[in-house]
Amino acid sequence: MIRTLTLLSLVAMVFCGCKPTERTALRKKHAQQAAADITPEQPLSAPEPAPIPVAPETPQIEPADSLLLVNATLQEYNAMRPWEKETPRQSRAQGIYLGNGQVLTVGRVVRDATYVELILPDVSRTVPARVLRYDEDLNLALLTVAHEEDAGIFESRAALPLGDPLKRGDAAVYAGLINGVEPVHVDMQAENVAGDRVPLMVMRAARPLPEGQTAGAPLVREGKLSALGLAYKKQEQLLQSVNAELIQRFLIQEEAGVPVMGVQLSPLDDPVFRRYLKLDDAANGLYISKVLPGSAAEAAGLQVGDVLTAVDGLPVDNQGRCDHPRYGLHHVAVLLRGMKNRGEQMPLSISRGGETLQLAVEMNCDAVEKALFRPQKPGVQPRYVVWGGMLFQPLTSTYMNELRTRSNGLLPLELQMLENHQEELRAAGCTEPVGLTFVLPTAATQGYEDLRFSRLVAVNGKAVNCFADLPALLDEQTENGLVRLEFNKPPYTVYVDRSAADEVNSHLQQTAIPKLRVVE
């Protein structure tokens, strides 16, 4: 007989034992960064300060006349309990009016937002807003008013035109607001490049930026927008920013996401490894250790064992760096993601078996969009099925990264093996692995607690090749009333009585989890 569990006792029993349940310091850092914007997304280098040159021209318009304030209420879904949301929090930034009712701001400020509003700097008017476009890779968002009748908020705003991108050594002016109303101009110089997704220009300020919100502030050169401020390192007076070339790509692209080639690269600075590859001591480049299935690199003919020697005409050294005319010396993996739009050709020089080849890769996002472990769409509730006390979820890269965050950077062995053997999974017909991510203590699941963090391989002998297969397989009736579940972890096969599972489902829906399935 199934023991009746109250809502409070069920939740307590389920999640007190789920390690870890508290948000980690990394998650807290991200939340604080979105709200305060005083800590960059990665450490910034701090070379000796150099004199900051004065920007070449005084802006033709006051950039402050182009600014609005962006306020958002964020409430993310809980990756471990996907039927729940996290505690709401506030996120703020400045926004730049570009004209045509469009406001450019920092992407993370509106990610997972349940409500967004635009505010005039003097706080004389506030209107609801909606997100027109969002790109997680570029960390940019484009907003407009939620209702046409509120478009009058732009009447007092001057459109700030987009200018040329900055290069190292260029001067620009930080043009933000103090307390939301008083314009402040600070001379800045483009110093170096940072970023792990795309190249971000690091600007050094001639004097400390004023206290308050720096995210979303414009960097102006010759009266035009040259970069958008992101995160400020107060101690070093360094500001990460998105350069104008990436802003332009964000504004014109039809789809979000930065194109990737889909290769794994290894440095060639180890002399033993170079001898193993039979490379000349003077040869430079990066060893291609993996070509992802379905990627742009695979379509272009790149192979494991190739040595990447130049990208878009820029030579690559044996540590993977190339000297970009705008960003300077930086790792090619970052520059690769900031050079081209989707559909554009990326010229490559390859050394293969002692022969130099010239290849062109048509850049796209297939390596991400066709991967087994694809990212969860931002702001969308994670898919899941709760059945008989077992929680099944698609093993997205978002879920796997969250699990790493909660587990000090490590994955359970069975999930780590899935990541390491993606080719075998593909060959077996799997297009989206499904995981048993938690087991609630119920009469239908007694003894199955150790199965969590495993992959569901089959239901009643039928393969679970993607999450969309799961609901129908679980609902299929059997003659003996038992449902056979197969996993990639001992005891590998378990049998669940359907009538017991149905009774557990009914009780959970009435007491703890109103919606047992989200499948789209």
Protein Blocks (a to p, Z undefined) as FASTA:
>chain_A
ZZdddfklmmmmmmmmmccfbdcfklmmmmmmmmnopacfbdcdddddddddddfbdcfb
dfklmpccdddddddddfklmmbccdddddddddddebjhiacddfklmgoiabdcdddf
klpaccddddfbdcfklopacdddfbfklmmmmmmpccddddddddehiacdddddeehl
accddddddfbdcdjkbccdddddfbdcdedjfehpacdeehiafbdcfbdcfknopacd
ddfklmmmmmmpmbgciddehiacddfkbfklmmmnopafkbgcdddfbdcehiaklmno
paehiacfbgghiacdfkopacdfklopadfklmmmmmbcehiacdddddeehiacdddd
dddfklmmmpmbdcddehiacddddeehiacddddfklmmmmmmmngopacfklmmmmmm
mmmmmmnopabdcddfbdcddfklgoilmmgoiacfbgghiacfbfklmmmmmmpccfko
pacdddfbdehiacddfklmmmmmmmmmmmmmmblbdcZZ
